[in-house]
Amino acid sequence: MVASYKGLRILELANKAYSLYLKQNHHERANLLRIVLLYCTLKDAALCPTYKKPFDMLAKGLDVGNWRPQRDSNPRYRLERAMS
């Protein structure tokens, strides 16, 4: 039960991280970045973050390159959704 609570808190933080960051002062922002980021690098004038676990998996999930562009992995769901 403790592990599921911790997982829920991580998902809540990941969901609210951007809005929290905007509202916080510099000290709180630094603390938030220490929780989420392992380190950052600069590549061609772009900041490239490396996330701590499990935030790394959440960030990869946002990458649209991971989606299958051809066929839905659950075609029945798409058909049921279209009928409703």
KAZI-V998818 format. One record per helix or strand of 2 or more residues. SS is the DSSP state (H for helix, E for strand). FROM is the first residue (numbers start at 1). LEN is the number of residues. Records with the same first field share a line. If there is no record, write none. Layout:
BEGIN
SS=FROM-LEN ; FROM-LEN
END
This chain:
BEGIN
H=2-22 ; 26-11 ; 55-7 ; 64-3 ; 75-9
E=37-7 ; 46-6
END
